[in-house]
Amino acid sequence: MSEASEFASSASEQSPVEPRTPITLTSNAVVAAKAALVKRGTPDASIRLGIKGGGCNGFSYVVEFEDNPPRSRDRSFEVEGVRVIVDRKSLIYLMGSVLDFEKTMMKQGFKFKNPNEASSCSCGTSFTVK
C-alpha cells in the first residue's frame, strides 16, 4: 500500500470533525446562557444573536431569548448545548465573532469580540463596521 493510500485510509477512519460555527461562544458565555435559560424556566429555548440599527455608532448588538423555532432565513447552530439563532443579515456583520460573558464590579453581561467592528462607542453597546 502506498504512503498516500495509507494516509487516506487512516484519515477516513478518524471521527468526523465538527463544522465550525459562525460565532464562537466562550465557556463563560455558555455557562451564563445556560444559567439564564434555566432561571427563566425555559432551558430548551434558544439564544438569538443579532444586530439592529441605532446607538452612537450605527449598530447595536442584540442578545435575547427565542422561544419560537428558527425562521426560514435564520441560521441556527449549537455550542455545548446552547442553541443559537442568528438572522442572515446580522450574520454578515457577526461572522467570526466571539461572544463572551464578563462580570466586573461595574457591570456584567454578554460582550461581542467582533473582527468586523471598525470602532465602538465608549459604553460598548454600539459599533460601526469595516
Buried (B, 14 or more C-beta within 10 A) or exposed (E): EEEEEEEEEEEEEEEEEEEEEBBBBBEBBBBBBBEBBEEEEEEEBBBBBBBEEEBBBBBBBBBEEBEEEBEEEBBBBEBEEBBBBBBEEBBEBBBEBBBBBBEEEEEEEBBBEBEBBEEBBEEEBBBBBE
